[in-house]
Amino acid sequence: MPRTPSGETHPGAREFDAGLTRAEAVAKAAQTLRDLGFAPDIIIGHHGWGELLNMSDVFPGTPVLGYFEFFYHTDKFDVGFDPEFPLTPDMPAKIRAKNAINLQALNSQGWGQTPTAFQHSTYPEWARSRIFLLREGVNLDQCRPDPLAAKKEFTIKGLSFSPKEQLITYVARDLEPYRGFHVFMRSLPRILHECPRARVVLVGGDGVSYGARLPHGTWRERMLSELQGRIPLDRVHFVGKVSYDDFRRLLQRSDAHVYLTYPFVASWSLREAMASGCAIVGSATAPVEEFLQERKTALLTTFTDPDAIATSVVEILENKRLAKTLRGAARAEAERTLSMQGYLAQYEAIIEKLTGKNPAAEEAPAPARVRRKVAEAPLSAPPANRPLAKRAPRVAAPKKVGRTPKKT
């Protein structure tokens, strides 16, 4: 980045200023590629940070497929959802300004993709027909159940857990309200009182991924202060951020996994927990309900009710038959809907729809059934000034930098 927004830039315009600056920098790099004779068949990237905004000026006629992650609203979804954090008078203008890059991208003639029906629904109705629903997958071989995990000693970050102990897990990129950290912490006094063999491992940093930063300290410090004397600290373990191998092993060992979220972007860790066969207690919010069903693949509970969360966790720990049923059903649902191979095949089919060529045709052609399903999607044809390419696609993928909704 050649510069960052100055202090004189209006606070609501700083993100847009950074996006436009980034778009110029990426376009300049793309012009160098063009001058060297490179002509991509399709350009794929993320719309959140502005990289794609000027790409059609550099490569006119080349289809652009941008990732649309979330469209902010002032009256629903994440804003005003948690009564603990009511909407303040200055927030609506700031929230509307956060859509500046989104709106620039939506008014372009390119195409988009988004990973869930909930996220698709956040976008204006006039724009949805040009946004493909492309459900992201999980590596089902890496993230898989391990029936032996609970039968042997488990260690993580120097902590040891015996097979006789019950392990409750919670994972977020950062420990903050958007992922229900504050509510989960308030459920722990009852859980740990009723389940004397239980211990809790919380994975996540002390930074800010979503929402506003606290004036002082971290949410971990605030919640520990609020609950001082009410939870046994020797049974609640904050391990920070962990390696991916440790993360996967933790999910395999988990006796009850808690996943909570505002009506916002669903976490990748939710998909990985399902694939790992976790017994999940989730929030009854739209992003979670798109993946899980109450008492079929998980126990879903009110996000804002610590007692309801505690009730569900205790039920899973005490009812082994229920826990086994939920584990098997979560894994089966992951196999049915979250296959990485199926996801990539649909991705390739979308690229083929926009370019006329399957990028994996010479390696591993997408199953005809998957290609047909995407090809028959009720979308209008590409604009007349964006002809379909005839060569095998080469993808220019601008590097992601900056901040936009992230998933853990």
Salt bridges, closest charged atoms under 4 A:
GLU15 OE1 - LYS98 NZ 3.27
ASP17 OD1 - ARG3 NH2 3.06
ASP35 OD1 - ARG34 NE 3.47
ASP41 OD1 - ARG391 NH2 3.44
GLU69 OE1 - HIS46 NE2 2.67
ASP82 OD2 - HIS182 NE2 2.80
GLU84 OE1 - HIS182 NE2 3.89
GLU84 OE1 - ARG186 NH1 2.83
ASP90 OD2 - LYS94 NZ 3.07
GLU136 OE1 - ARG271 NH2 3.79
GLU136 OE1 - LYS407 NZ 2.88
GLU165 OE1 - ARG199 NH1 3.04
GLU194 OE2 - ARG190 NE 2.73
ASP206 OD2 - ARG220 NH2 2.76
GLU226 OE2 - ARG186 NE 2.77
ASP245 OD1 - ARG248 NH2 2.74
ASP246 OD1 - ARG249 NH2 2.95
ASP255 OD2 - ARG253 NH1 2.85
GLU290 OE2 - ARG135 NH1 2.66
GLU294 OE2 - ARG295 NH1 4.00
ASP307 OD1 - ARG190 NH1 2.77
GLU315 OE2 - ARG295 NH2 2.50
GLU333 OE2 - ARG336 NH2 2.94
GLU335 OE2 - ARG331 NE 2.91
GLU352 OE1 - ARG371 NE 3.96
